[in-house]
Amino acid sequence: MPSVLIRLDPRRMENPDTDLRYVVPDRLAEVSSEILTDSGYDYEEGTDAMLIYLSTDNLDAALPFVIELLENKIVHQNRLALSAKVGTSPLDQTERPADFTVVYPGAEVGTRMR
């Protein structure tokens, strides 16, 4: 099953609340009618970045929900687009950021996640 990785940089947030690790996947599961499901979270080695992992059967259908949340919703006083990178992987629930290709923001599309 393909995976989606949302990397959130707390240095670029108004309120880097650790509850985002639960709120973001729950909200995405809800608005996508379970097209996206929570696959856990981690923190990036060497930084304080939060890594939120999601699974989906359909990346093309799932990504618009992720981008809509990042760009147009305020979550715990944060417009997440200012702190986010999104990557996708065809691998089943990989937890290695290097396995993900950046699909958001546009300037970094096609590069590997850290």
C-alpha positions as CSV (number, residue, x, y, z in Angstrom):
1,M,0.0,0.0,0.0
2,P,1.4,3.4,-0.9
3,S,2.4,5.8,1.9
4,V,2.3,9.5,2.5
5,L,4.8,11.3,4.7
6,I,4.1,14.8,6.1
7,R,7.2,16.4,7.6
8,L,6.4,19.4,9.9
9,D,9.2,21.7,11.0
10,P,8.3,23.2,14.4
11,R,10.6,26.2,13.9
12,R,8.2,27.4,11.3
13,M,5.0,27.0,13.4
14,E,3.2,29.4,15.6
15,N,2.2,26.6,18.0
16,P,4.4,23.5,17.6
17,D,2.0,21.4,19.7
18,T,2.9,17.7,19.8
19,D,-0.8,16.8,19.6
20,L,-0.5,17.5,15.9
21,R,0.8,13.9,15.6
22,Y,-2.8,12.8,16.4
23,V,-4.9,15.7,15.1
24,V,-3.5,15.8,11.6
25,P,-4.0,12.1,10.7
26,D,-7.4,11.9,12.4
27,R,-8.6,15.0,10.5
28,L,-7.3,13.6,7.2
29,A,-9.0,10.3,7.8
30,E,-12.2,12.0,8.5
31,V,-12.3,14.5,5.6
32,S,-11.1,11.8,3.1
33,S,-13.7,9.2,4.2
34,E,-10.8,6.9,5.3
35,I,-8.9,7.1,2.0
36,L,-6.0,8.2,4.2
37,T,-5.3,6.2,7.4
38,D,-2.9,6.8,10.2
39,S,0.3,4.8,10.1
40,G,2.1,6.4,13.0
41,Y,4.6,9.2,13.6
42,D,8.2,9.7,14.5
43,Y,10.7,12.5,14.9
44,E,13.4,13.2,12.3
45,E,16.8,12.1,13.4
46,G,19.0,15.2,14.1
47,T,16.1,17.7,14.0
48,D,12.9,18.3,15.9
49,A,10.8,17.8,12.8
50,M,7.7,15.7,13.3
51,L,7.1,12.9,10.7
52,I,3.5,11.8,10.2
53,Y,2.9,8.7,8.2
54,L,-0.3,7.8,6.4
55,S,-1.4,4.9,4.2
56,T,-3.7,5.0,1.2
57,D,-4.8,2.8,-1.6
58,N,-5.0,5.7,-4.0
59,L,-2.4,8.4,-3.9
60,D,-4.1,10.5,-6.6
61,A,-7.3,10.7,-4.6
62,A,-5.5,11.2,-1.3
63,L,-3.1,14.0,-2.0
64,P,-5.7,16.7,-2.6
65,F,-7.0,16.1,0.9
66,V,-3.5,16.5,2.3
67,I,-2.8,19.7,0.4
68,E,-6.2,21.2,1.2
69,L,-5.5,20.7,4.9
70,L,-2.0,22.2,4.7
71,E,-2.9,25.2,2.7
72,N,-6.4,26.1,3.8
73,K,-7.0,24.9,7.4
74,I,-5.7,26.3,10.7
75,V,-4.7,23.4,13.0
76,H,-3.8,24.4,16.6
77,Q,-3.1,28.0,15.5
78,N,-0.9,26.8,12.6
79,R,-1.2,27.2,8.8
80,L,0.8,24.0,8.2
81,A,1.8,24.8,4.7
82,L,4.4,27.1,6.1
83,S,6.2,24.3,7.9
84,A,5.3,21.2,5.8
85,K,6.9,18.9,3.2
86,V,4.9,16.0,1.8
87,G,6.4,12.9,0.2
88,T,5.0,9.8,-1.2
89,S,6.3,6.3,-1.5
90,P,5.0,3.2,-3.4
91,L,6.4,1.1,-0.6
92,D,4.2,-0.5,2.1
93,Q,4.4,1.7,5.2
94,T,8.1,2.5,5.0
95,E,9.5,4.5,7.8
96,R,12.7,5.7,6.0
97,P,12.2,9.3,4.9
98,A,14.8,8.7,2.1
99,D,12.2,6.3,0.5
100,F,9.8,9.2,-0.1
101,T,9.8,11.6,-3.1
102,V,8.7,15.1,-2.3
103,V,5.4,16.1,-4.0
104,Y,4.8,19.3,-2.0
105,P,5.8,22.1,-2.0
106,G,6.2,22.7,-5.7
107,A,9.8,24.0,-5.5
108,E,11.0,20.7,-4.1
109,V,8.9,18.2,-6.2
110,G,10.9,15.2,-7.3
111,T,13.6,15.4,-4.6
112,R,14.0,12.9,-1.8
113,M,12.9,13.6,1.7
114,R,15.8,14.0,4.1
